[in-house]
Amino acid sequence: MDRSQLARALESARITGEVATPRENNLAHIHRFLAQERQFDFGVDLTREWDYQSVFALMVDRAGLRPEADYSDGVDTISTDRCLDALEALATAVGDVARAGGTILFATGHPAGMLPVHMAIAAAAEDNGARIIGQDSVIPVPAIGGDCREINRVWIWHLHGGTPHTHLAEPMHTLLDDLDRRGGPAPDLVVADHGWAGAAASRGLRTYGYADCNDPALFVAEAQGQIEATVPLDDDVAPYLYQPMIGFVLDRAGFS
């Protein structure tokens, strides 16, 4: 699949272009990020001063929000070109690390949407030489309850028998601390979203992230040089709609 074909598929599925995440939600989340509210900071360490105008301008540039400052409610947008550029960068990184026999950690805070995306890319990376960080023990997360667990090569946070949607950074910090304690290798690459990606980036790990247009933290982390690329997309459409995107990444990674 070439870029133009995937662009049409992404916009048809409302993964990019006009998306379901409303403008008022996008703008509110900028304020909540700047207030460093839990669930909105994604574990990202701020290394420079940010205000509303600078974060809004960043989200217009890197995520593709509508640029009109006085547009406050209604349909908002995600840049298809920005998404495609970041997907190509992610694919190159995953392909290079896999062929070098490197270690990759995949994780998601949005299991109802993004888990199958991570699973497919992780499986292909492993088939092409990557070592995928998996689970050989239960890893409790005392700060918030529950535990970290791996499902088909992808880490999620488990709580009360379910796999909650979460923006929190604690699961990734707990997982990385556990790897350190057991003497396991630090991942050569992290591919994740939400607080999983923000925490990894803040700890200096090579990280690629996925983020919706109401998730400014990872775009700020990219602008600060902590994340190599953040893929802007609606991160909670029905999983089957991501299949063209998965195929594009696998092809660009040299896995197909």
N, C-alpha and C positions, 0 to 999 in steps of 0.2 A: 504494500500500500504506500503510495507517495503522499507528500505533504498535502496536496490539494484534496485528495480523497479523504484523508483523515480529517482535514479541516471541515469538510462537509459533514462527516459523521459526528464530529464533536459538536458542531452547531446544531445539527438535527436532534441530537440527544440532550441539548441544552447543558452540556458539560462546559462549553465555552459559548461566546456570543451572549445573547440575552439569556440570563440564568434565573433560577428560582429564588436565589438569595436576594431579599429586597434591599433597596437602597438604604432605608432607615436603619436596618440591621447592620449594614456595612459601616455606616457613619457612627452608630452607637458603639460598635466594637472598637473603633479607633480610640474613642474616649476611654473605654474600659481598659484597653491595653495601656494607654498612657498613665492611667491611674494605677497600673500594675496590679490589677485585680487577679486573684487566683482564678485559674481556668482561662484567663485571657493573656497572661504573660508568657505561657508556653515554656517557662524555664529559661527564657532568653536573657542573657546578661547584657544590659545596655552599656555600650562603650562610648557613647556620645549623647549629647542632648537632642531630644526629639520633642516637637510640639505638634499640635493638631495639623497645622498647615503643611509641615514637612512630611508627616506620615501620610496625609491625604495625597500630596503630590507623588509620593513614592508608590502608593497603591494605584494611582492613575497610570504611572509609568510602567510598573512591574506586573501588576495584576490586570490592568485594563479597565478599571472603573471609569464610568462616565466622568469627563473632566469638569462639568459645570458645577461650580462651587455652590450655586443656589439651588441645585437639584437635590431635594431632600427626601423624597419618597417615590416609590414606584419601582419599575424594572431597572435592574442594573446589569452591568456587562463584565465579562472576562475576556481578555485578549486571546484570540485563537493563535495568533503568531507567537506571542510570548509563551503560550503553552507548548507549542510545537518546538520552539527553540530550546526550552528547558527539557522537554522530553528527549530531544536529540543529545543534549549534554549528559543527561542521566544515563541514557543507553550506552553512550561511549564509555562513561566511567564504569558501569557495571560490566560491560564487555571486556574492558582492559583488565580490571581486577580479577575477573573470572579466569581469563586466559593466563594470567600470571600466577594462578593458584592462591590468590589472596582470600582473606576472610571478610565476609559480609554479614551484617546484621540487618534484618528486616523487621519492622514493627509498625503497628497501627493503633491509633486511638479512635478510629472510625470503622469498626469491624463490619458493620452492615453495608458499607459502601466499598471501602478500599481493601478489605482483606483479600478478596480474590485477585485483585491486581498484584498485590505483593506476593501472594502465593505463586502465581504463574511466573513472575519474573525471577523469584527465588529458585523455583524448580529448574528453570532453564539455566540460570547462572550455575547451579550445582552441577547440572549435566555437562556444563562446559568448563569445569575445573575449579569453581569457587568452593571454598569451605564455608558453609552456612552455620552461624552460631545457633545451636539448638539447646534443648533442655535435658539435663540429666538429674535434676533435683527440683523440688518445689521451692520457690523463692518468695517468701512472704513479704508484703509491703507494709511494715508496721505503721508508717505515717498516715496511711489512708485506709488500711485494711485490705483484705483480699490478697492476691498473689500474682506474680508474673508467670505466665505459661506460654508455651510455644505450640501453635497449631500449624502443621504442615509448613514448617520453616519460618513462620512469622510469629513474632511476639505480640501478645495482647495482655491487657489487665483483666483478671477474673475476679468477680465479686459476687457472693451469694448465688452461685450457680449460673451466673450470666457473664456476658462480655460487654461491659458498659462502654458507651461512647464517652471518651474523656479527653480533655485538653491538658491534664495534669502532667507534670514532669517527674513526679515521684517514681512511677514505675521504671522509667529508663534509668534514673539515678540508682535505684535499688538493683537493677539488673547489672549495671556497669560496676557497682561496688562489689557485687557478688563475684563477677568475673575476676576483679582484682584480687579478692580474698583467696580465690581458688587458684590463682596463678595462671588463669587462662589468658590467651592472647587478646589484646585490644583489637577490635575490628579495624581492618584497613579501610572499610567503607560502611557507612550507615545509610540505609534508604528507609525513610520513615515519614511520619506526619505528626501534626499536633505537638504535644509536649514531649513525645519520644524524640522527635527531630530537634526541638529546641534545646532539650537537655544535652543531647549528644553534641550538638554544635557548641554549646557553652563550655563543654569539657574539652574542646579542641580536637574533636574527632572529625574526620572528613565526612561530610554529611550532604545528602540531597534530600529535599523535602517536597511534599505535596501540600498545597494550602488553598482553601477557598478564599473568595473575595472578602469575607468577613473575618479573616485570620491574619491581621497585619503583622503579628510577631515574627513569623518566618521570613516575610519579605524584609523586615527590619534586620533580621539576622543575616540575610543575604547581603544587604547594603553595607552592613558592618564587616563583611568578609568572613563571617562565621560559617555560613552555608554556601556551598559552591553554586547551587542553583535551586530555586524554589519553583515548582511547577504549579502555575495557577489553573485551577479547575474547580468545578462543583464536585465536592468530595463525597456526596451522598445521593447520587442517582442510583437506580437499580443496577446491580453489579453487571448484568449482561450487556449493558450499554457501554461498558469500558472495553469490551472485547476488541474492537478495532484499534484502540489505543495500545492495548497489550501487544497485539500483533506488530504494530509499528515499532514499539520499543525493542521487541525481540529481534526484529529484522535489522534495526539500526545497531543493535549490540553485536550482530553477526551470529546470532543463535539459530536462525532459521535456514 
